[in-house]
Amino acid sequence: LVKNKYVNQDAILCFDGIMILREKYNTEILKELSNEICNKIGFEVKLEVKGMDRDYLEKIKDIEIIKKL
């Protein structure tokens, strides 16, 4: 991602994914990442866009609630 200038220090690793700026995203990124994973470790992985239907802070609150249970 850095090599192809999709991200620099503006990417965020989040739970089971990565968030990048909308203006940096294009449909080829997922294909390139899938190919890179396959080339490096030999596994075919299907990556997909995950909609953001909830705020990140809400997810953190959910985790805190679960920890208290």
N, C-alpha and C positions, 0 to 999 in steps of 0.2 A: 504494500500500500504506500509506503514511504517512497520506495524506488520509483513508482509510477505517479507520484505526487498527488495521490488521492487524499492523503492525510499527512500531517506533520505532528505537531503536538496537540492537535484539536480533536483527536479521536478519543472515544471513551469506551473502555471495556465495561460491559454491563451484563451481569447475570450470564446468560448463555449466548451473548452476541457482542457486537461492536456497533457503536453509533458514530456516524461520520456526518459532516455537514451536508445538508441537502444539496447545496450547489456543487459539491464535489462528487456526488453520487452519479453513477451512470449504470446502465444495465450490464455492461461488460465486467464490472468489478466482481460480481459473484462467480461468473464463469472463470475469470482469471484466478481467483482465490481457490476455487475447486480444483483447477488444473495444477496449481502450485502445491496444494495438499497432496494430490495424487502423485505428482512427480517426486516430492520429498519423502513421503512415508508409504506410498503405495495403496492408500485407501481412497476409494471414490466416495466423496461426501457431497450431498446435495445441500446447497446453501440457498436460503430464500429470504426475501424481505419480510420483516415482521412488523406489522402495524403497531403504532404507538397509541393504544386506546386508553392507557392510564399513565398518570404522572409518575415519574421515578420516585418521588418522595412518598407517594402512596404505597409503592412496593416495599420501601424500607419500613414504613409503619406496619405493614402486614407481617414482615419478618420479625419485628420487635414483638408484635402480639403473639405470634407463634412461639417465640422463645419464652414468653411469660407463661404459656400453657404448660 
